[in-house]
Each structure stands twice: as C-alpha cells, then as structure tokens.
Amino acid sequence: MNGKERIEKVLQGQWPDQRPVMIHNFMMASREAGISMAEYRSDPKKIAQVHIQAVEKYKLDGVFLDIDTCTTAGALGVPVVLPENETARTTGSHPDLTSLDAVADLPAPDIANDERVQIWVEACRLLKEYFGDEILVRGNCDQLPFSVASMLRGMTEWMMDLMNPESQEKVFQLLDYCTIACEQFVRLMADAGAHLLSHGDSPAGPDMISPDMYVKYAMPYEKKIIDLVHKLNKYYLLHICGDTSAILKDMVATGADALEIDYKTDVNLMHQVCGDCITISGNLNPAGALLSAGPDGVAQEVRDLLNIYNDSPRLIVCSGCVLSPETPAENIDAFVKTVRSS
C-alpha cells in the first residue's frame, strides 16, 4: 500500500498493511529547510518544497498543508501581523464590526482572490501535482465559522455576544456570514486536489465555551461544512485543541470522517468513544514527548498509544497539534520507526 491508500483504509475503518503516519509539522519542516515563516507563507513553491522534503525525509504517509490560523479572517478584513519567524496572527477585530449590529452592513464574503488564500490553494495544487495519489494530501482550510466569527468580533466581545439574549439573531447572522467564506475556502482547496480537507475550531472547545454552547453555536456550522465536503467527494477531519472529553460524542456526531484530538484529551476515553466509529488523528504530545523526551521517551509514548488502539484500525498516528520548530529530528525518526516496527 502507498501512503494515501493506508490513510484511506483507516478512514474507512479497515486495517491497512501498517499504521499510517502523518505529522502537523509546517513550522518544524520550515526550520529544517532553512526557510523563515515569512518566506514560507508568501511563496507556494517554498511551501511545497518544505513539505516534500519532510515527507521524503521521514517517510510519511500524508502531507499536512497548513500555514496559519487567521487567513480567512484576514481575507474578510481583520488586521493581521506577519512576523518574520513566527506564524501570522490577528491584531484586533474587524474595524467595521465594533457593534454586532453592523454585521448586516458587511460586504458579501469573497475570499477567492485574496493573495494569502491563493497561496494556500496554489501550494495544495503543487503538492497534489508532485505526490499524485501516492501520498495523501491533507489540505487544511484554516478555521471554521465559530472561530472566524471570534476573530471578526474579537474574543472578549464574541463571548459577551454569545451570553447576551438580545444579540442572538445577530450572532447567527455573523455565523452564517462566516460560513459562506469557509465554504469558499473549501471549494478552492477541493478543486486544488486535496484528498482530505480539514479545519480548526479551537475557540469552540471546552477550554472556552460550555458543551451546550458548542452544540448550539459551533456544531451546526461544522456540520454544514462537513456536508459540503462530502458533496465534493472528499474526506473531512475536524480539529479542536485542548481537552475535548466533554464534547467527543458531539464531535463524532458532526459526521466528520476523522477527528484530530489533542494530547490533553484522555487517550483511554478517546478510544472508548471513538475506537469503533471514527478515525482519530493524534494524539501524541507535541509540547512534551515529541519536543523534549528524547527518542526513547517518544518511542514509549508511541507504543502506549498503539497498545490502547490494538483492537481498532481507526488511528492515524500523529501529533495532537502543531509541532514546535525546535522539535529534534531524532525524535521524529523514533516516532516513525516505532510505528513502522509495531
């Protein structure tokens, strides 16, 4: 089996010839290639170069294309800062959305011609062109509607909006607005050839809002995006950072083909809830073992995960979130070799 075939097997709940491996490694891979974050985010050819080098060096089954967490928000008008050696980040809310009442006056979302969106799309096209159907291309599509809305309003204001009974109509109007932009991103990445589409929605997790609020404000919009992805005949993966134990069953109910689960979620509970019904990508600790435990510690953490999942094929062995650029190459070697030898 090739890498794409392995990952598709586990997405379908079937045993592959060996466990597939993929890593959330764009910062580490850029550092290894001698390319700054500024160079990486501004040149699709360099993005492709970085990921091709990492896939071939570590013998990965999938390439995880990611750039930052604020491209959609930036394309919609949120101010963004682009540091030389760090990921992009927002520096405030949308200047025309100081009041939620102003959502009706926003121009219709149209992110397709945004330069940074086009860089994501072209990088995806180049990776698909290079790997074909040998290596699975996971095209991240930035953030989901709830997360984008939190950036347009600013997190503090957004949390207050959610708690204000008088704001509910406008809250859902903003979420609908953000959904249009997210759907545009999905269509672009699907057309560029990604086999698996994904988003992050971390502000929707239990670290920020209650499970009931997740079900009310975030989950319906996740489902809309997932339904679109399936209409486009693509697989879909949902990622939420932090301890998602309280919403695991709800995340499964979105209809996603896979969940990327952070290391903060108990792996035994993850296996109990998800092992028979949905594929997990994760959940090795990128800030712990993979960064600092050394090869032996990494190998043991991988074996522990594989032992828990020994009765289920539904696992892509992956970091639970993005790797630090300081992650030692020998730790990733140990990670991959341990999976391959199990």
C-alpha positions, 0 to 999 in steps of 0.5 A: 500500500502507498501512503494515501491508500493506508490513510484511506483504509483507516478512514474507512475503518479497515486495517491497512498493511501498517499504521499510517503516519502523518505529522502537523509539522509546517513550522518544524519542516520550515526550520529544517529547510532553512526557510523563515515563516515569512518566506514560507507563507508568501511563496507556494513553491517554498511551501511545497518544497518544505513539505516534500522534503519532510515527507521524503525525509521521514517517510510519511504517509500524508502531507499536512498543508497548513500555514496559519490560523487567521487567513480567512479572517484576514481575507474578510478584513481583520488586521493581521501581523506577519512576523518574520519567524513566527506564524501570522496572527490577528491584531484586533477585530474587524474595524467595521464590526465594533457593534454586532449590529453592523454585521448586516452592513458587511460586504458579501464574503469573497475570499477567492482572490485574496493573495494569502488564500491563493497561496494556500490553494496554489501550494495544495495544487503543487503538492497534489501535482508532485505526490499524485495519489501516492501520498495523501494530501491533507489540505487544511482550510484554516478555521471554521465559522465559530472561530472566524466569527471570534476573530471578526468580533474579537474574543472578549466581545464574541463571548459577551455576544454569545451570553447576551439574549438580545444579540442572538439573531445577530450572532447567527447572522455573523455565523452564517456570514462566516460560513459562506467564506469557509465554504469558499475556502473549501471549494478552492482547496477541493478543486486544488486536489486535496484528498482530505480537507480539514479545519480548526475550531479551537475557540469552540472547545471546552477550554472556552465555551460550555458543551451546550454552547458548542452544540448550539453555536459551533456544531451546526456550522461544522456540520454544514461544512462537513456536508459540503465536503462530502458533496465534493467527494472528499474526506473531512477531519475536524480539529479542536485543541485542548481537552475535548472529553466533554464534547467527543460524542458531539464531535463524532456526531458532526459526521466528520470522517476523522477527528484530530484530538489533542494530547490533553484529551484522555487517550483511554476515553478517546478510544472508548468513544471513538475506537469503533466509529471514527478515525482519530488523528493524534494524539501524541504530545507535541509540547512534551514527548515529541519536543523534549523526551528524547527518542526513547521517551517518544518511542514509549509514548508511541507504543502506549498509544498503539497498545490502547488502539490494538483492537481498532484500525481507526488511528492515524498516528500523529501529533495532537497539534502543531509541532514546535520548530525546535522539535529534534529530528531524532525524535521524529525518526523514533516516532516513525520507526516505532510505528513502522516496527509495531 
